[in-house]
Amino acid sequence: MGRALCHMPRGELKALAMTDEIIPTAAAASAPVPKDWIMAIAPYVPGKSKTDDGRSVSKLSSNENPFGTSEHAREAFRSAAMTLERYPDSAAVDLREALAAAHGLDPARIIYGTGSDEVLHMAAGAFAGPGDEIVYSRFGFSVYPIATRRVGAIPVVAPDKDYATDVDAILACVTERTRLVFIANPNNPTGTFCTRAEIARLHAALPAHVLLVIDQAYAEYLDPEDDDGGMELARTAPNVLVTRTFSKIFGLASARVGWGYASAEVIDAMHRIRQPFSFSIAASQAAVAAVKDTGFVERCRLHNREWRARFEAEIAALGNKGLRAVPSRANFSLVLFEGETSAETAYKGLMDAGYIVRWLPGQELPHGLRITIGTEEEMTGLIAALRKIVAD
């Protein structure tokens, strides 16, 4: 009877409602019940922007660019202020052409979304579902289990190798039910890196039906000779997707622009579930300008390389106090507290000193702090504060 009522004119439905023919059931009166796999999701927790007592201090908790955004990108964003009433170009033609020109890609094979997070979700949504498996490494990016469970798939966590991705462990987890493998390279939150040879070995050993997703959110921080070969695989292999973001070295975190590259067949499937308007006109124009400002990107990369090395050397000097930095190729370092000073103590002490970093108990790293590489002034002050905390 309920289905028939759906097609009744409003007047007839109202008349029936006044009779005894429609009797609410216990099921109808209860609240909607979410899917079990949705309730199994641990919501994403971003890095803090303020201290526990509400102070605004140096934020080194979210891997943002300490130098902000290219001035060309800012001007492009400002120039779009008169287009607020217009829908953005759903095809993102200008952005796809700019990316294609910068990387030597086919613009038709570029997917785009609200940050690379949405692109990762689209990959899971297009190629996995209830009962399927998605494999990723322990200490991988926290969006992977969310994207997996969101579609009802089963997360399979491969063991790490001293906080780094272990290719053999991942391959050992692959079964006939595996549909995707997520790899962040460099990895977040550990900063570790898989070489070109390891990525090639992983891809070669995967079954053809498994989509290898290489998340390169921090790729622009790598030295040119450290290219992991992922984009070349995406150009030539039918089962590789590379994702990237404008939130890191380009300094456009609030614009929420991400993109990916894969075979035409993979991109076609993902487009079918893509949101029609991923980001604003202003965000798109800023991203196009950011891609073209290669000088800004290079200055940021060189600063990061210098101060990441200095910071890791300072942590090594505190090794006798139980501190260790996991070797990083990104714009942050994961510092492990394996001595008398706990990560929680250091986290709170740094906050008191004016520096917010990322403590990671929710990612099985209660003994770790992920610390973004900031400006020279920020890193100098943070190092001094950390020395004092450990000494005290």
C-alpha positions as CSV (number, residue, x, y, z in Angstrom):
1,M,0.0,0.0,0.0
2,G,2.9,2.4,0.8
3,R,4.2,2.3,-2.8
4,A,0.7,3.0,-4.2
5,L,0.4,6.0,-2.0
6,C,3.5,7.5,-3.5
7,H,1.6,8.1,-6.8
8,M,-1.6,9.4,-5.3
9,P,-2.7,13.0,-5.7
10,R,-2.2,15.1,-2.6
11,G,-6.0,15.4,-1.9
12,E,-6.6,11.6,-2.0
13,L,-3.5,11.0,0.2
14,K,-4.9,13.5,2.7
15,A,-8.3,11.8,2.7
16,L,-6.7,8.4,3.4
17,A,-4.7,9.8,6.2
18,M,-7.9,10.8,8.0
19,T,-9.1,7.2,8.0
20,D,-7.8,4.1,9.8
21,E,-6.2,2.8,6.6
22,I,-2.8,4.3,7.4
23,I,-1.4,3.1,10.7
24,P,2.1,4.1,11.7
25,T,4.3,1.1,12.5
26,A,7.1,1.0,15.1
27,A,9.6,0.8,12.2
28,A,8.1,4.0,10.6
29,A,8.3,5.9,13.9
30,S,11.9,5.0,14.6
31,A,14.9,7.1,13.5
32,P,16.7,6.3,10.2
33,V,19.4,3.6,10.8
34,P,22.8,4.3,9.1
35,K,24.7,1.4,7.5
36,D,27.0,-0.5,9.8
37,W,30.0,0.3,7.7
38,I,29.3,4.0,8.0
39,M,29.2,3.8,11.8
40,A,32.5,2.0,11.7
41,I,34.2,5.1,10.3
42,A,36.4,7.1,12.7
43,P,35.9,10.7,11.6
44,Y,38.8,12.6,10.2
45,V,40.5,14.9,12.8
46,P,42.4,17.9,11.4
47,G,45.3,19.6,13.0
48,K,44.5,22.2,15.6
49,S,44.5,25.9,14.6
50,K,44.6,27.3,18.1
51,T,45.9,26.2,21.5
52,D,43.6,24.5,24.1
53,D,43.1,27.9,25.8
54,G,42.2,29.6,22.5
55,R,45.5,31.4,21.6
56,S,46.6,31.8,18.0
57,V,50.2,30.7,17.8
58,S,52.5,29.3,15.1
59,K,50.6,26.5,13.4
60,L,52.8,23.6,12.4
61,S,50.1,20.9,12.6
62,S,48.6,20.7,9.1
63,N,51.5,20.7,6.6
64,E,50.6,24.0,5.1
65,N,53.0,26.2,3.2
66,P,54.6,28.6,5.7
67,F,55.1,31.1,2.9
68,G,51.4,31.1,2.0
69,T,50.5,31.4,-1.7
70,S,52.1,32.7,-4.8
71,E,51.2,36.4,-5.3
72,H,50.2,35.5,-8.9
73,A,47.7,33.0,-7.5
74,R,46.4,35.5,-4.9
75,E,45.8,38.1,-7.7
76,A,44.0,35.5,-9.9
77,F,41.8,34.7,-6.9
78,R,41.0,38.4,-6.3
79,S,40.2,39.0,-10.0
80,A,37.3,36.5,-9.8
81,A,35.4,38.5,-7.1
82,M,32.9,39.7,-9.7
83,T,31.9,36.2,-10.7
84,L,30.3,35.0,-7.4
85,E,26.9,34.6,-9.0
86,R,28.2,32.3,-11.8
87,Y,28.6,28.5,-11.6
88,P,32.2,27.4,-12.3
89,D,33.2,25.5,-15.4
90,S,32.2,21.9,-14.6
91,A,34.8,20.6,-17.1
92,A,37.6,22.7,-15.5
93,V,39.0,23.2,-19.0
94,D,41.5,25.9,-18.1
95,L,42.9,24.0,-15.1
96,R,43.2,20.7,-17.0
97,E,45.0,22.4,-19.9
98,A,47.4,24.2,-17.5
99,L,48.2,20.9,-15.7
100,A,48.6,19.0,-19.0
101,A,51.0,21.6,-20.3
102,A,53.1,21.6,-17.1
103,H,53.3,17.8,-16.9
104,G,53.1,16.6,-20.5
105,L,49.7,15.0,-20.0
106,D,46.5,14.4,-22.0
107,P,44.0,16.9,-20.5
108,A,41.1,14.5,-21.3
109,R,42.6,12.0,-18.8
110,I,42.8,14.5,-15.9
111,I,40.1,14.2,-13.1
112,Y,39.6,16.9,-10.6
113,G,37.8,17.3,-7.3
114,T,37.4,19.1,-4.0
115,G,41.0,18.5,-2.9
116,S,42.7,15.2,-3.6
117,D,40.6,13.8,-0.8
118,E,37.6,13.8,-3.1
119,V,39.6,12.1,-5.9
120,L,40.6,9.4,-3.5
121,H,36.9,8.9,-2.5
122,M,35.9,8.8,-6.2
123,A,38.5,6.0,-6.8
124,A,37.0,3.9,-4.0
125,G,33.5,4.7,-5.0
126,A,34.0,3.8,-8.7
127,F,35.9,0.5,-8.2
128,A,35.0,-1.0,-4.8
129,G,31.8,-1.8,-2.9
130,P,30.5,-4.1,-0.1
131,G,32.6,-7.2,0.3
132,D,35.5,-5.9,-1.7
133,E,38.9,-5.2,-0.1
134,I,41.1,-2.1,-0.2
135,V,44.7,-2.5,0.9
136,Y,46.9,0.3,2.4
137,S,49.9,0.4,4.7
138,R,49.9,0.8,8.4
139,F,50.5,4.5,9.2
140,G,49.0,5.4,5.8
141,F,47.0,8.6,5.2
142,S,43.9,8.6,7.5
143,V,41.5,9.2,4.6
144,Y,42.1,5.7,3.2
145,P,40.1,3.8,5.8
146,I,37.3,6.5,5.5
147,A,37.1,6.2,1.7
148,T,37.1,2.4,2.1
149,R,34.4,2.1,4.7
150,R,32.3,4.7,3.0
151,V,31.6,2.4,0.1
152,G,31.1,-0.7,2.3
153,A,34.5,-2.2,1.4
154,I,36.8,-3.9,3.8
155,P,40.0,-2.2,4.9
156,V,43.1,-4.4,4.9
157,V,46.1,-2.9,6.7
158,A,49.5,-4.1,5.6
159,P,52.3,-4.1,8.2
160,D,54.9,-1.3,8.0
161,K,58.7,-1.6,7.9
162,D,60.0,0.8,10.5
163,Y,57.2,3.2,9.7
164,A,57.7,3.0,6.0
165,T,55.6,1.2,3.3
166,D,56.6,-2.4,2.9
167,V,55.8,-3.5,-0.7
168,D,56.1,-7.2,0.1
169,A,53.7,-6.9,3.0
170,I,51.2,-5.1,0.8
171,L,51.5,-7.8,-1.9
172,A,51.0,-10.5,0.8
173,C,47.6,-8.8,1.6
174,V,46.3,-8.9,-1.9
175,T,43.5,-11.5,-2.6
176,E,41.0,-12.1,-5.3
177,R,38.7,-9.6,-3.4
178,T,41.2,-6.8,-3.6
179,R,40.1,-3.9,-5.8
180,L,42.4,-1.0,-4.8
181,V,45.8,-0.4,-3.2
182,F,46.4,3.0,-1.7
183,I,50.0,4.2,-1.5
184,A,51.0,7.7,-0.3
185,N,54.4,8.7,-1.6
186,P,55.8,10.5,0.3
187,N,53.7,9.0,3.0
188,N,51.6,11.0,5.5
189,P,52.1,11.1,8.5
190,T,55.5,9.4,8.4
191,G,57.2,11.2,5.5
192,T,58.7,8.0,4.2
193,F,59.3,7.4,0.5
194,C,59.1,4.4,-1.9
195,T,61.6,4.5,-4.7
196,R,60.8,4.2,-8.4
197,A,62.1,0.6,-8.3
198,E,59.8,-0.3,-5.4
199,I,56.7,1.3,-7.0
200,A,57.4,-0.5,-10.3
201,R,57.9,-3.8,-8.5
202,L,54.6,-3.3,-6.6
203,H,52.7,-2.5,-9.8
204,A,54.2,-5.4,-11.8
205,A,53.1,-7.8,-9.1
206,L,49.5,-6.6,-8.8
207,P,46.7,-8.4,-10.6
208,A,45.3,-6.4,-13.6
209,H,41.9,-5.9,-11.9
210,V,43.5,-4.0,-8.9
211,L,43.7,-0.2,-9.2
212,L,47.0,1.1,-7.8
213,V,46.4,4.6,-6.4
214,I,49.6,6.6,-5.8
215,D,48.8,9.6,-3.7
216,Q,51.5,12.2,-4.5
217,A,50.2,15.1,-2.3
218,Y,53.8,16.0,-1.4
219,A,55.5,15.2,-4.8
220,E,56.5,18.8,-5.4
221,Y,58.8,18.7,-2.4
222,L,60.9,15.9,-3.9
223,D,64.2,16.6,-5.7
224,P,63.8,16.1,-9.4
225,E,65.9,12.9,-9.4
226,D,63.6,11.4,-6.8
227,D,60.6,11.0,-9.1
228,D,58.9,7.7,-8.2
229,G,57.7,7.0,-11.7
230,G,54.1,7.0,-10.7
231,M,53.0,9.5,-13.4
232,E,54.7,7.6,-16.1
233,L,52.9,4.5,-15.0
234,A,49.6,6.4,-15.0
235,R,50.4,7.4,-18.6
236,T,51.0,3.9,-19.8
237,A,49.3,1.4,-17.5
238,P,45.5,0.9,-17.4
239,N,45.3,0.3,-13.7
240,V,47.3,3.2,-12.1
241,L,45.8,6.5,-10.8
242,V,48.1,9.3,-9.5
243,T,46.5,12.0,-7.3
244,R,47.9,15.4,-6.4
245,T,46.8,18.5,-4.6
246,F,47.1,22.3,-4.5
247,S,46.9,22.3,-0.7
248,K,50.5,21.8,0.1
249,I,53.4,23.5,-1.8
250,F,51.0,25.7,-3.8
251,G,49.5,27.1,-0.6
252,L,45.9,26.8,-1.7
253,A,44.5,24.6,1.1
254,S,41.4,26.7,1.5
255,A,40.6,26.6,-2.2
256,R,40.2,22.8,-2.1
257,V,41.6,21.9,-5.5
258,G,42.9,18.4,-6.2
259,W,43.4,16.3,-9.3
260,G,44.4,12.9,-10.7
261,Y,45.6,11.2,-13.8
262,A,44.8,7.7,-15.1
263,S,43.7,5.8,-18.2
264,A,40.7,7.0,-20.1
265,E,38.7,4.1,-18.8
266,V,39.5,4.8,-15.1
267,I,38.8,8.5,-15.6
268,D,35.5,7.8,-17.3
269,A,34.3,5.7,-14.4
270,M,35.3,8.3,-11.8
271,H,33.6,11.2,-13.8
272,R,30.3,9.4,-13.3
273,I,30.3,10.0,-9.6
274,R,32.2,13.3,-9.5
275,Q,30.4,16.3,-8.1
276,P,29.4,18.6,-11.0
277,F,31.0,21.8,-9.5
278,S,34.1,20.8,-7.5
279,F,35.5,24.2,-6.7
280,S,34.9,27.9,-7.3
281,I,35.9,30.0,-10.3
282,A,38.3,31.9,-8.0
283,A,39.9,28.6,-6.8
284,S,40.3,27.4,-10.4
285,Q,41.9,30.6,-11.6
286,A,44.2,30.7,-8.6
287,A,45.3,27.1,-9.2
288,V,46.1,27.9,-12.9
289,A,48.2,30.8,-11.8
290,A,49.9,28.7,-9.2
291,V,50.9,26.0,-11.7
292,K,52.6,28.6,-13.8
293,D,54.5,30.3,-11.0
294,T,57.3,27.8,-11.0
295,G,59.7,30.2,-9.2
296,F,57.6,30.3,-6.1
297,V,57.3,26.5,-6.0
298,E,61.1,26.1,-6.4
299,R,61.9,28.6,-3.6
300,C,59.5,26.8,-1.3
301,R,61.0,23.4,-2.1
302,L,64.6,24.6,-1.5
303,H,63.6,26.2,1.8
304,N,61.9,23.0,2.9
305,R,64.8,20.8,2.0
306,E,67.3,23.0,3.9
307,W,65.2,23.3,7.1
308,R,64.0,19.8,7.1
309,A,67.6,18.6,7.1
310,R,68.5,21.1,9.8
311,F,65.6,20.0,11.9
312,E,66.3,16.3,11.5
313,A,70.0,17.0,12.5
314,E,68.8,18.7,15.7
315,I,66.6,15.8,16.5
316,A,69.5,13.4,15.9
317,A,71.5,15.5,18.4
318,L,68.8,14.7,21.0
319,G,69.0,11.0,20.3
320,N,70.5,10.4,23.7
321,K,67.2,11.8,25.1
322,G,65.2,9.2,23.2
323,L,64.2,11.4,20.3
324,R,64.3,10.1,16.7
325,A,63.1,11.6,13.4
326,V,61.8,9.2,10.8
327,P,63.6,10.2,7.5
328,S,61.2,12.4,5.6
329,R,60.8,13.5,2.0
330,A,57.8,15.7,2.7
331,N,57.3,19.1,4.3
332,F,57.2,17.7,7.8
333,S,59.0,15.3,10.1
334,L,57.6,12.6,12.3
335,V,59.5,12.8,15.6
336,L,59.3,9.8,17.8
337,F,59.7,10.0,21.6
338,E,61.2,6.8,22.8
339,G,62.8,8.0,26.0
340,E,61.7,9.6,29.3
341,T,60.0,12.6,27.6
342,S,56.6,11.5,26.2
343,A,55.1,12.9,23.0
344,E,52.2,14.2,24.9
345,T,54.4,16.1,27.3
346,A,56.3,17.6,24.3
347,Y,53.1,18.4,22.5
348,K,51.7,20.3,25.5
349,G,55.0,22.0,26.2
350,L,55.4,23.2,22.6
351,M,51.8,24.5,22.7
352,D,52.7,26.5,25.8
353,A,55.7,27.8,24.1
354,G,53.6,29.0,21.1
355,Y,53.8,26.1,18.6
356,I,51.0,23.8,17.6
357,V,52.1,20.5,16.2
358,R,50.2,17.2,15.5
359,W,50.1,14.6,18.2
360,L,48.9,11.3,16.7
361,P,47.4,8.9,19.3
362,G,44.4,8.3,17.0
363,Q,46.7,7.0,14.3
364,E,48.5,4.4,16.5
365,L,51.4,6.9,17.1
366,P,50.9,8.1,20.7
367,H,54.7,8.4,20.9
368,G,54.9,10.6,17.8
369,L,54.6,14.3,16.8
370,R,54.2,15.3,13.2
371,I,55.8,18.7,12.8
372,T,55.4,20.8,9.7
373,I,58.6,22.6,8.5
374,G,57.9,26.3,9.0
375,T,59.8,29.5,8.4
376,E,63.3,30.0,9.7
377,E,62.0,31.9,12.7
378,E,59.5,29.3,13.5
379,M,61.9,26.4,13.2
380,T,64.6,28.1,15.3
381,G,62.1,28.9,18.1
382,L,60.6,25.4,18.0
383,I,64.0,23.7,18.2
384,A,64.9,25.9,21.2
385,A,61.6,25.1,22.9
386,L,61.9,21.4,22.3
387,R,65.5,21.3,23.7
388,K,64.2,23.0,26.9
389,I,61.3,20.6,27.2
390,V,63.6,17.5,26.9
391,A,66.1,19.0,29.3
392,D,63.5,19.8,31.9
